[in-house]
């Protein structure tokens, strides 16, 4: 009697396991060919390893003998150790374990398919292959990070997973405005967004054309970009570059508008739709002026924007900077709550204008939290827009005080139109 063919589902799972081995094995085979260095595993070996993992897991399941899988895994570990020692003897300069670990991973991924986790196994296979293929870009990105950047990341993790759980999760003030847990959570959120922007700037480089400088620098601090470009426009005074400088400033502001929307989306999605109309209108005006100034700067080859010097963007996360922002945020929360209790709701707009002169994030976060009460949604929208407009006016003032006359004239013209359009859009919404 012939043995009956396996079920279609089992055959498909074995096929998936083989494809996982082929995926990782293709990358390793290509790497072996490019480096011309000895390696114990290529595409065929990886396919067999994945099949061996799947087969041992299937047999262990069918026979209810987990020992089969354990023995197979032990045998593979012995084989990998022997292969590494032989490779090390043939090439003493070879100390990496990448291929060996990839082989172990493929074996386990093949087993995971047969244990009922095919989707996870395929996803991890894609991730692992990407990690292997993008070796040079990953190494280059790490080399661009300094010790301070690594320490900042570690501090952010400490603040998120050690400090945060220890804080009380209830109000501690007479006005029920300050919840230490929620306060620190929002501080961590802002720090994380800024840190991502800072790392992006380090990878891309900030000493590039003004458009790239405005884009990457705006992820960290649009105010810092405005200060830097304004000072350079005056110290290295060249009227032909004023269009390019204005484009860089306005691009950084555009990133600030998007950043505010991202924060609101993360904290209170119900606030997004009311904000889209005024913010969308201001963003279009901002980008319209930025694009116009940038194209004008490119009209003549002699007016092409040169690269800027390094924008002085410091790593945005430190315990002291996070604490300062937390204190500022606490003050804003208290002002908002006292105003809400003692004065008319319209008074919150004045608080937002005052807070916006120094920072947009604090008023945005406080309004996003307050707007969870649907009845207070309209005033929250007005306050966020008022805070952003106030901050924009302050940054325009920086170009007047620190920048060249040409830069100030262009930025102030764009600011005036943004103010009018923002107020009109808010009134019509």
C-alpha positions as CSV (number, residue, x, y, z in Angstrom):
1,X,0.0,0.0,0.0
2,X,1.2,3.5,-0.9
3,X,1.3,6.0,1.8
4,X,-1.4,8.7,1.4
5,X,-0.1,12.1,0.4
6,X,0.2,14.7,3.2
7,X,-2.5,17.2,3.7
8,X,-2.4,20.2,1.5
9,X,-2.1,22.5,4.6
10,X,1.0,20.6,5.8
11,X,2.5,20.8,2.3
12,X,2.0,24.5,2.2
13,X,3.6,24.9,5.6
14,X,6.7,23.0,4.4
15,X,6.8,25.2,1.3
16,X,6.7,28.3,3.4
17,X,9.6,27.0,5.5
18,X,11.6,26.3,2.3
19,X,10.9,29.8,1.1
20,X,12.1,31.3,4.4
21,X,15.4,29.4,4.0
22,X,15.6,30.6,0.3
23,X,15.0,34.2,1.3
24,X,17.8,34.4,3.9
25,X,20.0,32.0,2.0
26,X,19.9,34.2,-1.2
27,X,21.3,37.2,0.8
28,X,24.0,35.0,2.4
29,X,24.9,33.5,-1.0
30,X,25.3,36.9,-2.5
31,X,27.4,38.1,0.4
32,X,29.6,35.1,0.1
33,X,30.1,35.7,-3.6
34,X,30.9,39.4,-3.1
35,X,33.4,38.9,-0.2
36,X,35.1,35.8,-1.6
37,X,35.4,34.5,1.9
38,X,34.7,31.0,3.0
39,X,31.4,30.3,4.6
40,X,29.7,27.1,5.6
41,X,26.2,28.1,4.4
42,X,24.7,29.3,1.1
43,X,21.2,29.2,-0.3
44,X,20.9,25.4,-0.5
45,X,22.2,25.0,3.1
46,X,19.8,27.6,4.4
47,X,16.9,26.0,2.7
48,X,17.8,22.6,4.2
49,X,18.2,24.1,7.6
50,X,14.8,25.7,7.4
51,X,13.4,22.4,6.2
52,X,15.1,20.5,9.0
53,X,13.6,22.8,11.6
54,X,10.2,22.4,10.1
55,X,10.5,18.6,9.8
56,X,11.8,18.2,13.4
57,X,8.9,20.4,14.7
58,X,6.4,18.4,12.6
59,X,7.7,15.0,13.8
60,X,7.7,16.2,17.4
61,X,4.1,17.3,17.1
62,X,2.9,14.2,15.2
63,X,4.6,11.8,17.6
64,X,4.1,13.8,20.8
65,X,7.8,13.5,21.4
66,X,9.3,17.0,21.9
67,X,12.7,15.3,22.4
68,X,13.0,15.0,18.6
69,X,13.0,18.8,18.2
70,X,15.4,19.2,21.2
71,X,17.9,16.6,19.7
72,X,17.7,18.3,16.3
73,X,18.4,21.7,17.8
74,X,21.3,20.3,19.8
75,X,22.8,18.7,16.7
76,X,22.5,22.0,14.8
77,X,24.3,23.9,17.6
78,X,27.2,21.4,17.5
79,X,27.3,21.7,13.7
80,X,27.4,25.5,13.9
81,X,30.2,25.5,16.5
82,X,32.3,23.1,14.4
83,X,31.7,25.2,11.3
84,X,32.8,28.4,13.2
85,X,36.0,26.8,14.5
86,X,36.9,25.5,11.0
87,X,36.2,28.9,9.5
88,X,38.3,30.6,12.2
89,X,41.2,28.2,11.6
90,X,41.0,28.9,7.8
91,X,40.8,32.7,8.3
92,X,42.0,33.9,11.7
93,X,40.8,37.4,10.8
94,X,37.2,36.2,10.7
95,X,35.6,36.7,14.1
96,X,31.9,37.3,13.1
97,X,29.1,35.0,13.9
98,X,26.5,36.5,11.6
99,X,26.1,33.6,9.2
100,X,26.1,31.1,12.1
101,X,23.4,33.0,14.0
102,X,21.4,33.4,10.8
103,X,21.5,29.6,10.3
104,X,20.2,29.0,13.9
105,X,17.5,31.6,13.3
106,X,16.4,30.0,10.0
107,X,16.1,26.6,11.7
108,X,13.9,28.1,14.4
109,X,11.8,30.0,11.9
110,X,11.2,26.8,10.0
111,X,10.1,25.2,13.3
112,X,7.9,28.1,14.1
113,X,6.0,27.6,10.8
114,X,5.1,24.0,11.8
115,X,4.2,25.1,15.4
116,X,1.4,27.3,13.9
117,X,3.1,30.7,13.7
118,X,3.7,31.0,10.0
119,X,2.8,34.7,9.7
120,X,5.2,35.6,12.5
121,X,7.9,33.4,11.0
122,X,7.6,35.0,7.5
123,X,7.6,38.5,9.0
124,X,10.7,37.8,11.1
125,X,12.4,36.2,8.0
126,X,11.9,39.5,6.1
127,X,13.2,41.5,9.0
128,X,16.3,39.3,9.5
129,X,17.1,39.4,5.8
130,X,16.8,43.2,5.8
131,X,19.2,43.4,8.8
132,X,21.7,41.2,6.9
133,X,21.4,43.1,3.6
134,X,21.6,46.6,5.1
135,X,24.8,46.0,7.0
136,X,26.7,49.0,5.6
137,X,23.9,51.6,6.1
138,X,23.3,50.4,9.7
139,X,27.0,50.5,10.6
140,X,27.2,54.0,9.0
141,X,24.2,55.2,10.9
142,X,25.6,54.0,14.2
143,X,29.0,55.6,13.5
144,X,27.3,59.0,13.1
145,X,26.0,58.8,16.7
146,X,28.2,60.1,19.5
147,X,28.3,59.0,23.1
148,X,26.0,61.9,24.1
149,X,23.4,60.6,21.6
150,X,23.6,57.1,23.0
151,X,23.4,58.4,26.6
152,X,20.4,60.5,25.6
153,X,18.6,57.4,24.3
154,X,19.4,55.5,27.4
155,X,18.1,58.3,29.6
156,X,14.9,58.4,27.6
157,X,14.4,54.7,28.2
158,X,15.1,55.2,31.9
159,X,12.6,58.0,32.0
160,X,10.0,55.9,30.1
161,X,10.3,52.5,31.8
162,X,11.8,53.2,35.2
163,X,10.8,56.7,36.3
164,X,7.3,56.7,34.7
165,X,5.9,53.6,36.5
166,X,7.0,55.0,39.9
167,X,5.0,58.2,39.6
168,X,1.6,58.6,41.3
169,X,-1.3,58.4,38.8
170,X,-3.6,60.9,40.4
171,X,-3.8,64.7,40.8
172,X,-1.6,66.1,43.6
173,X,-2.7,69.8,43.6
174,X,-5.8,71.6,44.9
175,X,-7.1,72.3,41.4
176,X,-6.8,68.6,40.2
177,X,-4.6,69.8,37.3
178,X,-1.3,68.1,38.0
179,X,-1.1,64.3,37.5
180,X,2.6,63.4,37.8
181,X,2.2,60.3,35.8
182,X,0.4,62.0,32.9
183,X,2.7,65.0,33.1
184,X,5.8,62.9,32.8
185,X,4.3,60.7,30.1
186,X,3.7,63.8,27.9
187,X,7.3,65.0,28.6
188,X,8.6,61.6,27.4
189,X,6.4,61.9,24.3
190,X,7.8,65.3,23.4
191,X,11.3,64.2,24.1
192,X,10.9,61.1,22.0
193,X,9.6,63.2,19.0
194,X,12.5,65.6,19.3
195,X,15.0,62.8,19.7
196,X,13.8,61.2,16.5
197,X,14.1,64.5,14.7
198,X,17.6,65.0,16.1
199,X,18.8,61.6,15.0
200,X,17.3,62.1,11.6
201,X,19.2,65.4,11.4
202,X,22.5,63.7,12.4
203,X,22.0,61.0,9.7
204,X,21.2,63.4,7.0
205,X,23.5,66.2,8.1
206,X,22.4,69.7,8.9
207,X,25.1,71.6,6.9
208,X,23.3,71.2,3.6
209,X,21.1,73.3,1.4
210,X,18.7,75.5,3.3
211,X,15.7,73.4,2.2
212,X,17.2,70.3,3.8
213,X,18.4,72.3,6.8
214,X,14.9,73.7,7.3
215,X,13.3,70.2,6.9
216,X,15.6,68.3,9.2
217,X,16.2,71.1,11.7
218,X,12.5,71.7,12.0
219,X,12.0,68.2,13.3
220,X,14.0,69.3,16.4
221,X,13.3,73.0,16.8
222,X,11.9,75.4,14.3
223,X,13.0,78.2,16.6
224,X,16.7,77.0,16.5
225,X,16.6,77.0,12.7
226,X,15.1,80.5,12.6
227,X,17.8,81.8,14.9
228,X,20.6,80.1,13.0
229,X,19.5,81.2,9.6
230,X,18.7,84.7,10.7
231,X,22.1,85.2,12.2
232,X,23.8,83.8,9.1
233,X,21.8,86.1,6.8
234,X,23.2,89.1,8.7
235,X,26.8,88.0,9.4
236,X,27.4,86.8,5.9
237,X,25.2,89.4,4.3
238,X,24.4,88.5,0.6
239,X,21.1,89.9,-0.6
240,X,21.0,87.2,-3.4
241,X,20.6,84.5,-0.7
242,X,17.6,86.1,1.1
243,X,15.1,84.1,-0.9
244,X,16.9,80.8,0.0
245,X,17.2,81.8,3.6
246,X,13.5,82.7,3.8
247,X,12.6,79.3,2.2
248,X,14.6,77.5,4.9
249,X,12.9,79.3,7.7
250,X,9.4,78.7,6.3
251,X,10.1,75.0,5.7
252,X,11.1,74.6,9.3
253,X,7.8,76.3,10.3
254,X,5.9,73.9,8.1
255,X,7.5,71.0,9.9
256,X,6.3,72.6,13.2
257,X,2.7,72.6,11.9
258,X,2.9,68.9,11.0
259,X,4.6,68.1,14.4
260,X,1.7,69.7,16.3
261,X,-0.9,67.7,14.3
262,X,1.1,64.5,15.0
263,X,1.0,65.2,18.8
264,X,-2.7,65.9,18.7
265,X,-3.3,62.7,16.7
266,X,-1.4,60.7,19.3
267,X,-3.2,62.2,22.3
268,X,-6.7,63.1,21.2
269,X,-7.7,62.1,17.6
270,X,-11.1,63.9,18.0
271,X,-9.2,67.2,18.0
272,X,-7.6,66.5,14.6
273,X,-10.6,67.3,12.3
274,X,-11.4,70.7,13.8
275,X,-7.7,71.6,13.5
276,X,-7.2,70.4,10.0
277,X,-9.0,73.3,8.4
278,X,-7.0,76.2,10.0
279,X,-3.7,74.3,10.1
280,X,-4.1,73.0,6.6
281,X,-4.8,76.6,5.3
282,X,-1.7,78.0,7.2
283,X,0.4,75.1,6.0
284,X,-0.5,75.7,2.4
285,X,0.3,79.4,2.7
286,X,3.6,78.6,4.4
287,X,4.6,76.0,1.8
288,X,3.4,78.3,-1.0
289,X,5.7,81.1,0.1
290,X,8.5,78.7,0.8
291,X,8.3,77.2,-2.7
292,X,8.1,80.6,-4.3
293,X,11.2,81.9,-2.5
294,X,13.1,78.7,-3.2
295,X,12.3,78.7,-6.9
296,X,13.3,82.4,-7.1
297,X,16.6,81.5,-5.5
298,X,17.2,78.9,-8.2
299,X,16.2,81.2,-11.1
300,X,19.8,82.2,-11.6
301,X,22.7,79.8,-11.1
302,X,24.6,82.5,-9.2
303,X,21.7,82.7,-6.7
304,X,21.7,79.0,-6.0
305,X,21.5,78.5,-2.2
306,X,24.9,77.5,-0.8
307,X,25.1,75.1,2.1
308,X,24.6,76.6,5.5
309,X,26.9,76.1,8.4
310,X,26.0,73.6,11.0
311,X,22.8,74.6,12.7
312,X,23.5,74.4,16.4
313,X,21.0,71.7,17.4
314,X,21.7,70.1,20.7
315,X,20.5,66.7,21.6
316,X,17.0,67.5,22.8
317,X,16.8,65.0,25.7
318,X,18.5,65.3,29.0
319,X,17.1,65.0,32.4
320,X,17.5,68.7,33.0
321,X,15.8,69.7,29.7
322,X,13.0,67.3,30.3
323,X,12.6,68.6,33.8
324,X,12.5,72.2,32.6
325,X,9.8,71.3,30.0
326,X,7.9,69.4,32.7
327,X,7.9,72.5,34.9
328,X,6.8,74.7,32.0
329,X,4.1,72.3,31.1
330,X,2.9,72.2,34.8
331,X,2.7,76.0,34.9
332,X,0.7,76.0,31.7
333,X,-1.7,73.3,33.1
334,X,-2.2,75.3,36.3
335,X,-2.8,78.5,34.3
336,X,-5.3,76.7,32.1
337,X,-7.2,75.1,35.0
338,X,-7.3,78.3,37.1
339,X,-8.5,80.3,34.1
340,X,-11.1,77.7,33.3
341,X,-12.4,77.8,36.9
342,X,-12.2,81.5,37.7
343,X,-12.7,83.2,34.4
344,X,-14.6,82.7,31.1
345,X,-13.5,80.0,28.7
346,X,-12.4,82.7,26.3
347,X,-9.6,83.5,28.8
348,X,-7.9,80.3,27.7
349,X,-7.1,81.9,24.4
350,X,-5.1,84.6,26.2
351,X,-3.3,81.9,28.1
352,X,-2.5,80.1,24.9
353,X,-1.1,83.3,23.3
354,X,1.1,83.9,26.4
355,X,2.3,80.2,26.5
356,X,2.9,80.2,22.7
357,X,5.5,83.0,23.0
358,X,7.9,80.4,24.5
359,X,6.7,77.0,23.5
360,X,4.0,75.4,21.3
361,X,4.1,71.9,22.8
362,X,2.9,72.7,26.3
363,X,-0.3,74.5,25.2
364,X,-1.0,71.9,22.6
365,X,-0.7,69.0,25.0
366,X,-2.8,70.7,27.6
367,X,-5.6,71.6,25.1
368,X,-5.5,68.1,23.7
369,X,-6.2,66.7,27.2
370,X,-8.9,69.3,27.9
371,X,-10.6,68.6,24.6
372,X,-11.6,65.1,25.8
373,X,-14.6,66.9,27.0
374,X,-16.5,67.4,23.8
375,X,-18.1,70.6,25.1
376,X,-14.7,72.2,25.4
377,X,-13.5,71.1,21.9
378,X,-14.2,74.5,20.2
379,X,-12.3,76.6,22.7
380,X,-9.4,74.0,22.7
381,X,-9.1,74.4,18.9
382,X,-9.0,78.2,19.2
383,X,-6.4,78.0,22.0
384,X,-4.1,75.7,20.0
385,X,-4.3,77.9,16.9
386,X,-3.8,81.0,19.0
387,X,-0.7,79.4,20.6
388,X,0.8,78.5,17.2
389,X,0.1,81.9,15.8
390,X,1.7,83.6,18.8
391,X,4.8,81.4,18.4
392,X,4.9,82.2,14.7
393,X,4.8,85.9,15.4
394,X,7.7,85.6,17.9
395,X,9.8,83.7,15.4
396,X,9.1,86.3,12.7
397,X,10.2,88.9,15.3
398,X,13.5,87.0,15.6
399,X,14.2,87.5,11.9
400,X,13.5,91.2,12.3
401,X,15.9,91.6,15.2
402,X,18.6,89.2,14.1
403,X,18.3,88.7,10.4
404,X,18.9,90.8,7.3
405,X,16.3,93.2,6.1
406,X,15.6,91.1,3.0
407,X,15.0,88.0,5.1
408,X,12.8,89.9,7.6
409,X,10.7,91.4,4.9
410,X,10.0,88.1,3.2
411,X,9.3,86.2,6.4
412,X,7.0,88.9,7.8
413,X,5.0,89.1,4.6
414,X,4.4,85.3,4.8
415,X,3.6,85.6,8.5
416,X,1.0,88.3,7.9
417,X,-0.8,86.2,5.3
418,X,-0.7,83.1,7.6
419,X,-2.1,85.1,10.4
420,X,-5.0,86.4,8.3
421,X,-5.7,83.0,6.7
422,X,-5.5,81.2,10.0
423,X,-7.8,83.5,11.8
424,X,-10.3,83.5,8.9
425,X,-10.2,79.7,8.6
426,X,-10.7,79.4,12.4
427,X,-13.7,81.8,12.2
428,X,-15.3,79.9,9.3
429,X,-14.7,76.4,10.8
